[in-house]
Amino acid sequence: MTYKELTLRKAYRIDLLVDNKIVIETKAVGKIITDYQAQVLTYMKLGNFKTG
């Protein structure tokens, strides 16, 4: 993935992308923390996705 002339290799991988529109990130945790939310928002921003 390339963002603002920076190539990101294997550092960011979406768990599931539905219809090239919806980002789904799966976690096996007891509690969702803000880091996980930030991760999904980063995927959405980098991929220009509107739904996550």
C-alpha positions as CSV (number, residue, x, y, z in Angstrom):
1,M,0.0,0.0,0.0
2,T,1.3,3.5,-0.8
3,Y,0.2,6.6,1.0
4,K,1.6,10.1,0.3
5,E,4.6,8.6,-1.6
6,L,5.4,6.2,1.4
7,T,5.2,2.5,0.7
8,L,3.9,0.5,3.6
9,R,5.0,-3.2,3.4
10,K,3.2,-5.8,5.4
11,A,2.9,-3.5,8.4
12,Y,-0.8,-2.9,7.9
13,R,-3.2,-5.7,6.9
14,I,-6.9,-5.5,7.0
15,D,-8.4,-8.7,8.4
16,L,-11.5,-8.6,6.2
17,L,-12.6,-6.1,3.5
18,V,-16.2,-6.6,2.3
19,D,-17.1,-5.4,-1.2
20,N,-14.0,-3.2,-1.2
21,K,-16.0,-0.9,1.1
22,I,-16.3,-2.2,4.7
23,V,-13.2,-2.7,6.9
24,I,-13.5,-5.5,9.5
25,E,-10.7,-6.0,12.0
26,T,-11.1,-9.1,14.3
27,K,-9.8,-9.3,17.8
28,A,-9.9,-12.1,20.4
29,V,-9.9,-9.9,23.4
30,G,-12.1,-9.2,26.4
31,K,-12.2,-5.4,25.9
32,I,-11.9,-3.1,23.0
33,I,-9.3,-0.4,23.7
34,T,-8.6,2.9,21.8
35,D,-5.6,1.4,20.1
36,Y,-7.8,-1.0,18.2
37,Q,-10.2,1.7,17.2
38,A,-7.2,3.8,16.0
39,Q,-6.0,0.8,14.0
40,V,-9.3,0.5,12.1
41,L,-9.5,4.3,11.6
42,T,-5.9,4.2,10.1
43,Y,-6.9,1.4,7.7
44,M,-10.0,3.4,6.7
45,K,-7.9,6.6,6.1
46,L,-5.1,4.8,4.2
47,G,-7.6,2.9,2.0
48,N,-10.1,5.7,1.7
49,F,-12.9,3.5,3.0
50,K,-15.9,5.2,4.5
51,T,-17.2,2.3,6.7
52,G,-15.4,0.3,9.3
